[in-house]
Amino acid sequence: MDYTISVSGEGKYILLKVKGDITRQSAMEMNLEAHALGRKLGIRNYLVDVTESRNVDSVVENYEFAYVDMRKMEGIDRLARVATVVSPGDHSHDFMKIVASNAGLNVNLFTDLEEAKQFLLTGQLPKQS
């Protein structure tokens, strides 16, 4: 698994681009690093691009990540807004989104990059047609 963390050109969100398989442990490592940068720059919006990545963890690991790691780990901004962009047809991240939302985290999945960016900038989900 490989990842990069950067700031959007307009400085409105942190971009986390992931390539390869994601596990609870690797996700926590990336999130801590991204949230540290966000805290340093005063940014609370995160665009997570996993279009070249799959979540390979079990249901239990995903649950523990959302309810234990992300809620209790020092350094995680629990009020952050997160837009995760997935490849069309990749449902490996669906359960993580459900448990993260149920755990009180503001996380949404998108297959369209522009819709994800719009969500980060406005807080509004795109209208379903």
C-alpha positions as CSV (number, residue, x, y, z in Angstrom):
1,M,0.0,0.0,0.0
2,D,1.2,3.5,-0.9
3,Y,-0.3,6.9,-0.2
4,T,0.4,10.6,-0.5
5,I,-1.0,13.4,1.5
6,S,-1.2,17.0,0.2
7,V,-3.2,20.2,0.4
8,S,-5.7,21.2,-2.3
9,G,-4.6,24.0,-4.6
10,E,-7.0,26.4,-2.9
11,G,-6.1,25.2,0.6
12,K,-9.6,24.1,1.4
13,Y,-9.0,20.4,2.0
14,I,-6.4,17.7,2.6
15,L,-6.1,15.2,-0.2
16,L,-5.2,11.6,0.8
17,K,-4.5,9.4,-2.3
18,V,-4.2,5.7,-1.6
19,K,-3.0,2.9,-3.9
20,G,-3.2,-0.7,-2.8
21,D,-5.0,-2.6,-0.1
22,I,-6.2,-0.8,3.0
23,T,-6.4,-2.3,6.4
24,R,-7.4,-0.9,9.8
25,Q,-3.7,-0.4,10.7
26,S,-2.7,1.3,7.5
27,A,-5.9,3.5,7.5
28,M,-5.1,4.6,11.0
29,E,-1.5,5.5,10.1
30,M,-2.7,7.6,7.1
31,N,-5.5,9.3,9.0
32,L,-3.2,10.3,11.9
33,E,-0.7,11.9,9.4
34,A,-3.5,13.6,7.4
35,H,-5.2,14.9,10.5
36,A,-1.9,16.2,11.9
37,L,-1.5,18.3,8.7
38,G,-5.1,19.4,8.9
39,R,-4.7,20.5,12.5
40,K,-1.4,22.4,11.6
41,L,-3.1,24.2,8.8
42,G,-6.6,24.7,10.3
43,I,-8.2,22.5,7.7
44,R,-11.1,20.1,8.7
45,N,-12.0,18.8,5.3
46,Y,-10.5,15.6,3.8
47,L,-10.8,14.2,0.3
48,V,-9.8,10.5,0.4
49,D,-9.2,9.0,-3.1
50,V,-9.3,5.2,-2.9
51,T,-10.1,4.7,-6.6
52,E,-7.0,2.5,-6.8
53,S,-7.5,0.8,-3.5
54,R,-9.7,-1.8,-1.8
55,N,-10.6,-2.2,1.8
56,V,-9.5,-5.8,2.6
57,D,-10.4,-5.8,6.3
58,S,-13.1,-7.9,8.0
59,V,-16.4,-6.5,9.2
60,V,-15.1,-6.7,12.8
61,E,-11.9,-4.7,11.9
62,N,-14.0,-2.1,10.1
63,Y,-16.3,-1.8,13.1
64,E,-13.4,-1.5,15.5
65,F,-11.8,1.1,13.3
66,A,-14.9,3.3,13.3
67,Y,-16.0,2.8,16.9
68,V,-12.7,2.5,18.6
69,D,-9.8,3.9,16.6
70,M,-11.4,6.9,15.0
71,R,-13.5,7.9,18.0
72,K,-10.8,7.5,20.7
73,M,-7.4,8.0,19.1
74,E,-5.7,11.2,20.1
75,G,-5.0,13.3,17.1
76,I,-8.2,12.5,15.1
77,D,-10.5,15.4,14.4
78,R,-13.9,13.8,15.0
79,L,-15.7,16.9,13.6
80,A,-13.9,16.5,10.2
81,R,-15.8,16.3,7.0
82,V,-14.6,13.4,4.8
83,A,-15.4,12.7,1.2
84,T,-14.2,9.3,0.0
85,V,-14.0,8.8,-3.7
86,V,-14.3,5.1,-4.8
87,S,-14.2,3.4,-8.2
88,P,-17.6,2.6,-9.6
89,G,-18.5,-0.9,-8.7
90,D,-16.1,-1.1,-5.8
91,H,-18.2,-1.8,-2.7
92,S,-15.3,-2.8,-0.4
93,H,-15.6,0.6,1.4
94,D,-19.4,0.6,1.8
95,F,-19.5,-1.1,5.3
96,M,-16.8,1.3,6.5
97,K,-19.0,4.3,5.5
98,I,-22.0,2.8,7.3
99,V,-20.2,2.2,10.6
100,A,-18.3,5.5,10.4
101,S,-21.6,7.4,10.0
102,N,-23.2,5.4,12.7
103,A,-20.3,6.2,15.0
104,G,-21.0,9.9,14.4
105,L,-18.3,10.7,11.8
106,N,-19.2,12.9,8.8
107,V,-18.1,10.5,6.1
108,N,-19.6,10.1,2.6
109,L,-18.8,8.0,-0.4
110,F,-18.7,9.3,-4.0
111,T,-17.8,7.9,-7.4
112,D,-17.6,11.4,-8.9
113,L,-14.6,13.6,-7.9
114,E,-16.4,16.9,-8.5
115,E,-19.3,15.9,-6.3
116,A,-16.9,14.9,-3.6
117,K,-15.2,18.3,-3.8
118,Q,-18.5,20.1,-3.8
119,F,-19.5,18.3,-0.6
120,L,-16.3,19.3,1.1
121,L,-16.7,23.0,0.1
122,T,-20.4,23.3,0.8
123,G,-21.3,20.5,3.2
124,Q,-24.2,19.6,0.9
125,L,-24.7,16.2,-0.6
126,P,-25.6,16.2,-4.3
127,K,-29.3,15.9,-5.1
128,Q,-30.3,12.4,-6.3
129,S,-32.2,12.4,-9.5
